[in-house]
C-alpha cells in the first residue's frame, strides 16, 4: 500500500487499495498452517514506532481476507528491554501462551500492521520470519499457479464489492457513521467511519472528532474506489500527532473541494 516511485529509470506503479492508511506500514507473509514459523523483530531503540502493531492470521484470498485471530502489542506481545521480540506461529492454539499466533485451517497470510504517527521521528519495526520443522512441498504446475492467481483476483474483487456495499453505499453523504471493528475487520476494538461526501465548489465539510481515550486517531480522504488521495502532493491525511487540537482536546477538520484559508 504505497505511492508510486522511480527506481533508477524504472517507474514503479502505486499499489494503494482498500482504504489504505498513510500512518501504517503493512507487510504480508505467505504461510501455511502445516508449517511452524518463528517471527523475530525489534523496535528501533531511538526511533520506535507507536506501541501499536499487530500480527493477523488471514485466510484466502489473503489481501482481502478477514483475520481469524490477531495478536496485538502490547496486549498480547511481550517485548524485551532492548526492543526485540519473538513470536511463534503454527496450527496449535495459543492456550494462554503470549507471543503465539494460531494459524487455523485455511490461513494463507500473516498480515503485519505497524503504526507511525510522527513520520519524521519514527521508523517501522524490524520484522523477519523463518520456517521451523518444514516439510518439502511439491512444486505446483504452471496451470495450478495460474488458477490460484485467478481465484485470488476474483476473491479480492468480491471482498472489495462487499466493503463498498456494506460500508459506503448505504450511508448518507456528509455524515459520520461509527462502526466498532471486530477482529475479522482488523484492529479489533477500534472504531472506524467510512462515509462518502458530496460537496459543491463553495461548500466545506467541518468535522469535530473527540479522541476520548484513543492514543491513535486519523482522518483520510479517498477516491471512489477507496484508494487514498496522494498524500505526498497535498494534505490528504492527518493524525492526532500532526493536527492541532482545539482547547477542549477535540480536533476540528475541514474537507473542501478547494483550498480554504479559513472557515466561518
N, C-alpha and C positions, 0 to 999 in steps of 0.2 A: 504494500500500500504506500507507494512513494511517487514523488513528482518525476517528470522526465528529466533526463540528464544526458550529457555527451561524454563518451569515453574515448579520448583521442579524437578521431574523425567519425566515430560511430555514434549516431543518435540512438538513445535507448528510450522507448516509449514509456509513458507512465503506466502504473498498474493499480490505480486507486479504484476502489469499488466498495459497495456495501456499507456506506456511511462511515468511511474511514475517518480516523481522528488524528489530527496532526500532532497531538500531545502524546501519542502512543506509538511504540515500536512493536511491530508484530512479526513473529517468526513461526514458521510451520515446519514440523518434523514428521516425515512419513514413518509410521510404525506399524507393528503387528502385535496383537495380544499373545501370539505364540512365542514371542521373544521377550527377554528381560533386558531392561535398559538401565544405565546409570547416567544421570544428568548432573553435571557439575557446573558451578557458576561462581561468580564473585561480584559483589557490589563494589564499585570503584571507591577506594578509601578517601579520596579528596573531592571527587565529583559524583557522589552517589545519586542515582535516580530516586524518585519518590519511593517511599516504602509501600508501594502499591504495584505488585506484579504477580502474575498468576501463571499456572500451567493447567491446561484444559485438555481432557481426553475427548476427541471429536470423532464421530462415526462418518462414514461416507456421505456426501461426496467430499468431505474434508473442508474445502474452502468455505462452503456454505452450510456444513453440518452443524447441528446443535450439540454443545457439550453434554456429556452424560455425568461427568464429575469434574470438579475443579479443586486444586489446592492453591491457596492464596496467602501471600506473605502480608503481615506477619502472623496471621491467624493459624495457619497450618504448616508453616515452614520455619524451622529453626536455622538461624544464621550465626556462624562463628564470629568471634570478636574481630577477626581480620576481614570480615565481609564475605567469606566463602561459604558455600552450602553444597550439599549433595542430596539428590532426590533419586529414589528408585521408582521404576515404573514397570509393571507387569500385570498378568491376569489375576493375581491374588488380591482379594480385598484388603483395604488398609488395616482393618481390625484394630483401630486405635493407634496405629503407627503414624507418627508425624513424618513429613518429608517422603510420603509414598503416594503415587498416583495409580489408581486402579484402572487398568485397560480392559474394559468389558468387551464381550464378543462384538465384532463389527467395528471396533475402533481402528481408524486408519491414520489419524493425525494427532500429534501433541501440538497444541497451539499455545505459544508463549506470548503473553501480553505484558508490556513494560511501559511505565508512565514517566514522562518527562514534563514537569511543569515549568521549569526555568531552562530554556533552550541554550542559554549562554553559560550556565554553570553546572549542568548535569550531563551525565553520559549513561547510555543503556547498560544494563547488567551484562556481564560476560556469561555466555551460555555455551556449553559443549555437551555432546552426548556420545556414549559408546555402547555397543551391544555386549551383553553378557550371556554366556551359555547359548549361543545362537546355533541353530541347525541350518545347514546349507539348503537354500531354496532352489528348486529347478527353474531354469530360465524360461520365461514366457515367450511364446511365439509372437511374431510381429502383429498378427491379426488380433491376438488377445490384448496386447498393449493398446492397439488402436481402438478396440471395442471398449476398453476401460476408459480411454480418453473421451470417447463419445458419451459414455454413461455419466462421467463426471461433468461434462459440459451441460448435458440436459439437467443433471441434478442441481447445478449452480443456477441455471435459468429458473427452475422450479422454485428453488429457495428464494431467489430474488423476487419472483412474482408474488410469493406468499407474503414477503415482507411489505411490498407495496400494497397488497390487498388488505393486510391487517393493520399496518402501522401508519399508512399515509392516506390512502383514498377515503376511508370512512370518516376522517376527521375534518371538521370545518376549517376553512382557511383562517389565518391570522389569529389563531388561538393556541393555547398550550394545553395539552392533554397528557398528564404524567402517567408513566407506566412503571410499575415495580418489576425489575428484571429478576426472573428465576434463573437458576444455574444454566438451564438449557438455552438461555439467551445471552450467556456470558455475564461476568461480573454480578454474580448472584447477590441480591440485596441492593444493587444500585438502582437509581431512578433515572429514567430516560424519557424524553418527549420528542417525538418526530412529527413535525407538522409542516404543512405547506403554507406559503404566504402568497398573497396576491395584492400587489401594491401598484398604484399609479405613479407617474413621474413626480407628482407633487405630494406624495404621501410617505410617511415613515411609520414603522412599527416599533414601539417603545416597550421593551421587556424589562421587568424588575424581577430579579431572581434572588432568593434567600438561600445561601448555602447551609444554613442551620448548623448541624454538626458535621457536615461533609468536609473532608480535607481536600478533596479534588472536585472541581466543577468547571465545566467549559461550555461554550456555545460555538456552533459552527454552521456555515451555510453550504448547501449542496445544490447540484443541478438536479433536474427531474429524475435522473437515474441513480441518485444517492451517491454520486461521485463528488468529492469535496471540491469547492471552488479553489483554484490555485492560490495557496497561501503564501507563495514566495513573491507575488507581484501585487497583492492587495491584502488588506486586513480581512481575512475570511474566517478567522477563529481567534477566540480569546479565552483564557482560563483565569481562575481566581488569583493566580500569581501575577499575571500580566495586566489584568484590568485594575482600574482604580475603584475601590469600594466607596459607597455612599457613607455618610456619617453614621447611619444606623447599622452598618455592616452588610447591607444588601448591595446588589450590583445592578446598575441600570445600563442596558444595551440598546442601541438604535440600529435598526435594519432599514435600509432605503435603497432605491434604485440609483440614486445619485449621491455624491459625496456631500454630506451636510456638516457644516461647522457647528451648528447649534440647533437645539430643538426647543420650541416654546410649548 
